[in-house]
Amino acid sequence: MLSWALTFFIIAIIAAFFGFSGIAGAAAGIAEILFFVFLVLFIIAMLARAIRGKPPTL
């Protein structure tokens, strides 16, 4: 999911560079939503792992 957020962010940057403000705004909005969904799921996964008693792995 994080890779999708980065993809939409790059699309937004490229669209803004070429002057497509509508597409850039939409892509940036999608990237922001995907990033926050990723962040929430990541935190839930870390909390679930901590509750089960497993140490974090790197």
C-alpha positions as CSV (number, residue, x, y, z in Angstrom):
1,M,0.0,0.0,0.0
2,L,2.9,2.3,0.7
3,S,4.2,1.7,-2.8
4,W,0.8,2.8,-4.2
5,A,0.9,6.0,-2.2
6,L,4.4,6.7,-3.5
7,T,3.3,6.0,-7.1
8,F,0.4,8.4,-6.8
9,F,2.7,11.0,-5.2
10,I,5.1,10.7,-8.1
11,I,2.2,11.0,-10.6
12,A,1.1,14.2,-8.7
13,I,4.6,15.7,-9.0
14,I,4.9,14.9,-12.7
15,A,1.4,16.2,-13.4
16,A,2.0,19.4,-11.5
17,F,5.3,19.9,-13.4
18,F,3.4,19.8,-16.7
19,G,0.6,22.0,-15.5
20,F,-2.2,19.5,-15.0
21,S,-3.4,20.9,-11.7
22,G,-6.6,18.9,-11.6
23,I,-4.8,15.6,-12.1
24,A,-2.1,16.6,-9.7
25,G,-4.6,17.5,-7.0
26,A,-6.5,14.3,-7.4
27,A,-3.3,12.1,-7.4
28,A,-2.0,14.0,-4.3
29,G,-5.3,13.4,-2.5
30,I,-5.3,9.7,-3.3
31,A,-1.7,9.4,-2.2
32,E,-2.5,11.1,1.1
33,I,-5.5,8.8,1.8
34,L,-3.4,5.7,1.0
35,F,-0.6,6.9,3.2
36,F,-2.9,7.4,6.2
37,V,-4.6,4.1,5.6
38,F,-1.1,2.4,5.5
39,L,-0.1,4.3,8.7
40,V,-3.3,3.2,10.6
41,L,-2.9,-0.5,9.5
42,F,0.8,-0.4,10.4
43,I,0.1,0.9,13.9
44,I,-2.7,-1.7,14.4
45,A,-0.3,-4.5,13.3
46,M,2.4,-3.3,15.6
47,L,-0.1,-3.1,18.6
48,A,-1.4,-6.6,17.8
49,R,2.1,-8.0,17.7
50,A,3.0,-6.3,21.0
51,I,-0.2,-7.6,22.7
52,R,0.7,-11.1,21.6
53,G,4.1,-10.6,23.3
54,K,6.4,-10.9,20.3
55,P,9.3,-8.5,20.1
56,P,9.6,-6.3,17.0
57,T,11.8,-7.6,14.2
58,L,13.9,-5.5,11.9
